[in-house]
Amino acid sequence: MTAVLEIGGTHVTAAVVEPDGARVNRRAGRPLDPRGSAEDILGAVVRCAGELRAPAGLVWGVAVPGPFDHEKGIARFRGVGKFDDLYGIDVRSVLLDGVWPRPADVVFLNDAHAFLLGEWRAGAARGERRCAGITLGTGVGSAFIVDGEIRRDGPGVPPQGRVDLLKWAGVPLEDTVSRRAVLARYGDPDADVRDVAARARDGDRRARRVLDEALTALGAVLAPCLRDFRASALVVGGSMAQSWDLVRPSLRSGLGDTPVRVRRGLLGGDAALVGAAGYVSASRR
């Protein structure tokens, strides 16, 4: 078995993944305040991991969004609207010292990478040699895979494998496609993205236009990357993918004639957990 953590923008989930690497056995979860203190955030993560009562001596896999030094386990969040108080903290040492029963080691990977690895192992990307994935939530995460291995460079792969570093209309992509961008353009301080989506379904033209423009822009930015990478499939996850009836048509429109199958992830919240477990297994070979 493998013990894993997924640290999201508003939650943390701990789980044990079965030896086959494709089934989540048991899990624990806690909410996170992305604007909270480092003590509160890391305290919640450590308590969540401890609730799992995983055997001592396991190597834990941790899926966490960037900016983060995944090799060293050090947080680099700054100016991204979440986890700013963690900047410079050695999260790996915190987990090794705080989680009980004690892990033997902790390895980190980007949460979007974990998502696509999970979908490649047991979900919507299974059987695809070359595929890409995006996660739509507080921001835009991305991953590119060839035969089950993450690619961070090469034809079609943006710098560091990060679509969020690309621009649309001269500004960073996440100024157009992200939770904060959608809500800012919609202009209702009491609404969340799911409210905007619900209103779009109910005929709110402004809500529909805001979502359509954001997702069409995302497709237009992704199109040359996917063509150059020769991706056969694009798998979409994250909280916004729950509104698939709205997401897919606009994203497909932005992609134009790019020859890629657009699929919603099949594993839901299990994808990053399964992917993190697979990453641990690969790192120990």
N, C-alpha and C positions, 0 to 999 in steps of 0.2 A: 504494500500500500504506500501511497504518497500523501503527505500533508501539504496543503496549499492555502494561500491567502489571495483574495482579490481585493485590492484597495481602490474603490471607485471615488467619484467626486462627492458622493453623499452617503456612502455605505462602505462597510467592510464585511466580507464573507470568508469564513474559514471552512475547510472541507477536507474529508479524506476521500481520495480517489482510489478505486479498486486496482489490483495489480494489472488488469487488462488495459488500464489507462483510459478507458472510455466511459466508466460509470462512476458517478458520485455516490458514495455510500451514506455519509452523514455530514451535516453542516451546522454551522452556527452563524448568526449575523447580528450586526449592530449598526445603527445610524452613525454617520460622521457629520460634524459641522466643518465644512471646508474652510471657514473663516475663524475657526476656533484656535485655541492656543496649542502649541506643540504638545504640552503635557496632556491636554484633553484628547487630542487626536491619537497620539501614540498609546495613551492609556486605553482607549477604546479598542485599538488594534490588538494590543497585548491581551486584554481581557477576552476578546473574541477568540483569539487563538487558543487561550487557556481553556475555554469552555469545550473545546473539541476533545480534550484529554487524549491527544494522539500519543502513541508510544514514544518514550525517550529515544534519542539517537537517530531520528529521521532527518533527512535533508528536506527542508521545506522549500517550496517554490512560491514566489510572491509576484503576482502580476500587479503592476503599479503604473499609472500614467506618467508621462513626462511633463516638464523637464526633470529628469532624474538620472543620476549616474548609476545605471543598472549594474555595471561591473563592480563598482565599489560599494554600492548600497547607500549612497549619499543623496539626500534630497536637494534638488536645485530649483524648486518652485520659486518663481519671482515674477510678479506682474501678470499672472495668468488667472487671477481671481479665485484661487484655491490653494490651501496648504502653504501660504506664504510664511507662516511662523515656523515651518519645518526646514527652512533654507539652511543648508550646511550641516544638518544633523546626520550622523551615521546611523541610519535606520537599521542596518544589519546588526550592529552591536546592540542596539536597543532590543531587538527581537531575540538575539542569542542570550542576552542577560535576563530578559523579562519573561519569556514564554516558559511555561512549566507544564508538563515535563520538558526538559531541555532538548532543543534540536541539536543535531550534530553540525549542521551548517544551514545557511539560508542563501538561496540564489534568487536573483531578481530578473524579471523580463518586462518589457513594455506590455501594457494591458491589451493594446490592439494586436500585438504579435500573439499574445496568449489566445485572444479570441479566434484569430484565423487558424492558428495551430490546432485549436480544439475542433473547429469546424472541418479542418482538413482530416483530422483523425477519425471523426465520428459524425460529421454533420453535412452541411450544404456544399462543402468543398471536397468531399471525399471522392477520390478518383481523378481529381484535376492535377495535372502536372504543373501548370503555371497558373497561379490565381492571385487575386488581390482581395483585400478586405478593408472595409472602413467601419468605424464605430462612430455613431452620431449621438452625442450626449451634451455634456457641458462644453465640449469642443469636438474636433474631428481627429480621430485616431486612424492610422493606416498601417497596412502590412502588405508585403509582397513575398510570395512563397514559390520556390521551385523544388519539386520533389520533396516537400516536407521541410525544407530549410529556408529560414528567413534570409532575404536579400536586402542589404542596406545600400547597395550601389549597383551600377550597371545600367544598360539601356532602359529607359522608362522609369527608373526608380528615382524619386526626388531626393534631394540632399538628406542624408541620414535615414532615408526611407520614410520621411515625414511629409505628407501632403500638406499639413498645416503650415509648413514653411513656404509654400507657394503663395502666389498672389492672384487676386481677381480684381480687375478694374483698378490696378495700381495699389491696392491695399492688401494686407494679410488676409488669407482666405477666411480665417475665423472671425474677421470683422463682418463677414457676410453669412457664414454658415457656422453657427454655434448657438447654444441656448441664449447667451446674452445678446447676440446679434438679432436673433429672431424676436426676442421680447422687446428689444429697443425699437425695432422697426414697427412692431405691432402697436406699442405705445400704451398698453394697459398695465400699470404697476401691480395690479392684483392678479394678473394672469400668469400661468406657467405654460410651457410649450404644449402640454397635453390639453390645456384649455383652448389654446389657439387652434390646435388640430380639431377639437370637438366643434368649435365654432365654424371652422372651415367646412366641416361636413354638414352643418346646419344652415349653410348658405351665406355665411359671413364673407363677403367678397374681399374685404381687406385681409382677413386671416388667410384666405386661400391664396391671395396674391403674394403675401409675405413668405409663405412656405414655398410656393411655386418658384419665386425668384431665387430664394436661397438654394434650393435643391437643383434647379436648372444650372445655376452657377457652379455648383459642386460638380455636376456631370461634365460641364464644359472644361473645368480644370483637370478633371480626371482623364478625359478622353485621350489626349496625346500620351499620357503616361501609360495607359492600358494598351494602346496600340503599339508603342515602342517596346513595352515589356512582353508583348504577345500573350497577354492574359486571356484565358478561355472563359474565366468566370470572375465576377465581382460579387463578394458576399458582404451583406450589410447587417450590422448589429447595432447595439446601443439602444437607449431609451426611445429615441425618435423612430426607430424601426418598428415600434409597436403600432405606429400609424402607417403601415405599409401601403394601404390603399391610397394614401396621399404621397408617400415618399417615392414609390416606384415610378409612377408616370412622369413626374417632374425630373427625376434623376435620369430616366431613360431618354427623355427629351433632350436634356443637356448633353448626353453622350452621343447623340446623333446616330451616325451609321457605324459607330465603333462596334466591331464584331465580338461582343462579349455577352455572356449570359449574366443577367442581374438576378441575384437570389437573396432572399431574406435568410439569415442564419436560422438553423433548425434547433440548436441546443439551448437557446435562451441564456439564462444566467449561468448555465453549466459550461458554456463554451470556454471562457477564460480559465475556469478551474481545471477542465480536462487538458487544455493547452499548457497550463503551468505544470501539470503533472508530467506531460510528455516532455517538456523542456528539461525537467529534473532528470528524467530517465536518460535523455540524450546527453546531458552534461556529465553523467557518471560513466559513460562508455569509454 
